Amino acid sequence: MPAVERFGFDVQPATRKMGLRLAWAALLRRQLNFGHEARLLLDKIEPPLKTLGSENVPTAGSYIITPNHLFWPGFQAWWLAAAISSVTPVEIHWIMTAAWTNSQPWIAWWWTPLTAWTFQTIANVYGFTTMPPMPPNPQQVAWRAKSVRTVIRFVHESIINPDGPGPVIGLVPEGHDMPGGKISMPPKGVGRFVGQLVKMGLIIIPVGVFISRRQLCLNFGKPYRPEIGTFLAKDKLDEAISRQVMAHIAALAPEELRGEFL
């Protein structure tokens, strides 16, 4: 029995069709609307996606959607983005990993470049921004800074466009699978990045993502703005914002996933 069926997912045919459309768009160098693609995919989930707190998601405006990085046997992280995009009324500009890493050098030498090429192709088709994989690599500081500038530029250009719907950023703060799927602190720098976006006028919509009785569930929380200390040192500010972000997410998830944010 395929792992995806352990909690009710049976989206293999729809996934293959989505992959073919993506490959064709990449070949023709065209972009696709990820929200539309996600709705086609999630329509095939059985049991159906369960959404709580959808009234908390604005139909317009500028905001950041911050879900937890759900880790579950057989669950693929990109379904998280697809599920949220399928029920969000505006298109989300997701920040996605630029590659997968591997602790085995003999695998990493070909696996990481292959996934880097694949993920950049996906990002080009859907209009996403890639970010170097977690945990942070000191050799990728310049690359990470470039990705941050790309997002900041996207937000700025969206805000000054009077005819646009406003920027909506999708950011999974933890950035990678956490042991036991428990909600944990993000890597350093994430809090300050979120703080930059908030200073540009974006609010935050937290989302608790979890599996309940074999059903994928999304629990959207009320919009908020974190408290940004004026006189805090960079590291303290980074930690303070990250803790606020993760605490809001944890409050929307089952107790067993809240980790240190009980």
C-alpha positions in Angstrom: 0.0 0.0 0.0 1.5 3.4 -0.9 2.5 5.6 2.0 0.2 8.3 0.9 -2.8 6.1 1.6 -2.0 5.7 5.2 -3.8 8.9 6.1 -6.3 9.0 3.2 -4.3 10.7 0.4 -4.9 9.2 -3.1 -3.7 12.0 -5.4 -1.2 10.1 -7.6 -3.2 10.5 -10.9 -3.7 14.2 -10.3 -0.1 14.6 -9.3 1.1 13.0 -12.5 -1.2 15.4 -14.6 0.1 18.4 -12.6 3.7 17.3 -13.3 3.0 16.9 -17.0 1.5 20.4 -17.2 4.5 21.8 -15.2 7.0 20.1 -17.6 5.2 21.4 -20.7 5.1 24.9 -19.3 8.8 24.7 -18.4 9.6 23.5 -21.9 7.7 26.4 -23.5 9.0 28.8 -20.8 5.5 29.8 -19.7 4.2 30.4 -16.2 1.3 28.7 -14.6 -1.1 29.8 -11.8 -0.2 27.7 -8.8 -3.5 28.4 -7.0 -5.4 27.0 -10.0 -3.1 24.0 -10.2 -3.4 23.4 -6.4 -7.2 23.4 -6.6 -7.2 20.8 -9.3 -4.9 18.7 -7.1 -6.6 19.1 -3.7 -10.0 18.4 -5.3 -8.8 14.8 -5.5 -8.0 14.3 -1.9 -10.1 11.8 0.0 -11.0 12.5 2.8 -11.3 16.1 1.6 -9.2 18.9 3.0 -10.5 20.3 6.2 -10.2 24.1 6.6 -10.8 26.0 9.9 -10.6 29.8 10.3 -10.9 30.6 6.6 -12.7 33.9 7.6 -9.3 35.1 8.9 -7.7 35.1 5.4 -8.1 38.5 3.7 -9.4 38.6 0.2 -7.0 41.5 -0.6 -4.1 43.3 1.0 -0.5 42.6 1.9 0.3 39.7 4.2 2.6 36.8 5.0 1.1 33.2 5.4 3.2 31.3 7.9 2.4 27.5 8.3 4.4 25.0 10.4 6.5 22.5 8.4 4.4 19.4 8.9 6.5 16.2 9.0 4.4 13.0 8.7 5.2 9.6 7.2 4.3 9.7 3.5 3.5 13.4 3.6 5.3 15.5 1.0 6.0 19.1 2.1 4.9 20.6 -1.2 1.3 19.4 -0.5 1.4 21.9 2.4 1.8 24.8 0.0 -0.7 23.3 -2.4 -3.3 22.9 0.3 -3.0 26.5 1.5 -2.9 27.9 -2.0 -6.1 25.9 -2.9 -8.2 27.7 -0.3 -6.5 31.2 -0.4 -8.4 33.7 -2.5 -5.3 35.4 -3.9 -2.1 34.0 -5.5 0.7 33.3 -3.0 4.3 34.0 -3.8 5.9 31.1 -2.0 9.5 31.0 -0.8 10.7 27.5 -1.5 13.9 25.6 -0.8 16.5 25.8 -3.6 17.6 22.2 -3.2 17.6 19.1 -1.1 20.7 18.1 0.7 22.0 14.7 1.9 24.4 13.8 4.7 26.0 11.1 2.5 28.6 12.8 0.3 28.4 10.2 -2.5 24.7 11.0 -2.8 24.9 14.7 -2.2 27.4 15.3 -5.1 24.7 14.5 -7.7 21.5 14.8 -5.7 21.8 18.4 -4.6 22.6 19.8 -8.1 19.8 17.8 -9.6 17.2 19.0 -7.1 18.6 22.6 -7.4 17.9 22.5 -11.2 14.5 20.9 -10.7 13.4 23.3 -8.0 14.6 26.4 -9.9 12.6 25.2 -12.9 9.5 24.8 -10.7 10.0 28.3 -9.2 10.3 29.8 -12.7 7.0 28.2 -13.8 5.0 29.3 -10.7 6.8 32.6 -10.1 8.3 31.6 -6.7 11.5 32.6 -5.0 14.1 29.9 -4.0 16.1 30.1 -0.8 19.2 28.1 0.0 18.4 24.9 1.9 18.4 24.6 5.7 20.3 24.3 7.9 22.2 27.5 6.8 25.5 27.0 5.1 28.1 29.8 5.8 29.2 29.5 2.2 25.7 30.5 1.0 25.4 33.8 2.8 25.6 35.8 -0.5 23.1 33.5 -2.1 20.7 33.8 0.8 21.0 37.6 0.8 20.2 37.7 -2.9 17.1 35.6 -2.3 16.0 38.0 0.4 16.5 41.0 -1.8 14.4 39.3 -4.5 11.5 38.9 -2.1 11.8 42.5 -0.8 11.9 43.8 -4.4 8.7 41.7 -5.3 6.9 43.1 -2.2 8.0 46.7 -3.0 6.9 46.5 -6.6 3.6 44.9 -5.6 2.8 47.6 -3.0 3.5 50.5 -5.4 1.3 48.9 -8.1 -2.1 50.6 -7.7 -3.9 48.0 -9.8 -2.4 45.0 -8.1 -4.0 42.9 -5.3 -1.1 43.4 -2.9 1.8 41.0 -2.2 1.0 37.7 -0.4 4.1 35.8 0.7 4.1 32.2 1.7 6.9 31.4 4.2 7.4 28.2 6.2 9.7 29.5 9.0 11.2 26.2 10.1 12.4 25.5 6.6 13.0 21.8 7.0 11.6 18.6 8.6 11.7 18.7 12.4 12.1 15.5 14.6 8.7 14.1 15.4 7.0 16.8 13.4 7.1 19.1 16.5 7.0 22.9 16.0 10.4 24.3 16.6 12.4 27.5 16.4 13.4 28.6 12.8 17.1 29.0 11.8 18.8 32.3 12.6 17.8 35.2 10.3 14.2 34.2 9.7 12.8 36.5 12.5 14.7 39.5 11.1 13.5 38.7 7.6 9.9 38.6 8.8 10.5 41.9 10.6 11.6 43.5 7.4 8.4 42.4 5.6 6.2 43.6 8.6 7.9 47.0 8.4 6.9 47.2 4.7 3.3 47.0 5.8 2.6 43.2 5.7 0.6 41.5 8.4 1.0 37.8 9.4 -1.6 35.0 9.0 -0.5 32.0 11.0 -1.6 28.5 9.9 -1.5 25.3 11.9 -1.2 22.3 9.6 -1.8 18.8 10.9 -3.3 15.4 10.3 -6.4 14.4 12.2 -8.2 11.0 11.6 -6.4 10.6 8.3 -7.5 14.0 7.2 -5.3 16.9 6.3 -6.3 20.0 8.3 -5.5 23.7 8.0 -6.3 26.1 10.9 -5.9 29.7 9.9 -5.4 32.2 12.8 -6.3 35.8 13.1 -4.0 38.4 11.5 -1.4 40.0 13.7 1.8 42.1 13.7 4.6 41.0 16.0 6.1 43.3 18.5 9.4 44.6 17.1 11.7 45.9 19.8 13.4 49.1 18.7 16.5 48.8 20.9 17.1 45.1 20.7 20.4 43.8 19.3 20.1 41.9 16.0 20.3 38.4 17.5 17.8 39.3 20.2 15.4 40.9 17.7 15.7 37.9 15.5 14.8 35.4 18.3 12.0 37.6 19.7 10.2 37.8 16.3 10.8 34.1 15.6 9.3 33.1 18.9 6.2 35.2 18.4 5.7 33.7 14.9 6.1 30.1 16.1 3.9 30.7 19.2 1.1 31.9 17.0 1.4 28.9 14.7 1.6 26.4 17.7 -1.6 27.8 19.2 -3.4 26.6 16.0 -2.0 23.0 16.1 -2.7 20.0 18.3 -1.0 19.9 21.6 1.3 17.0 20.6 2.8 19.1 17.8 3.5 22.3 19.8 6.9 21.3 21.1 8.5 24.0 23.3 5.5 26.3 22.6 3.1 24.5 24.8 
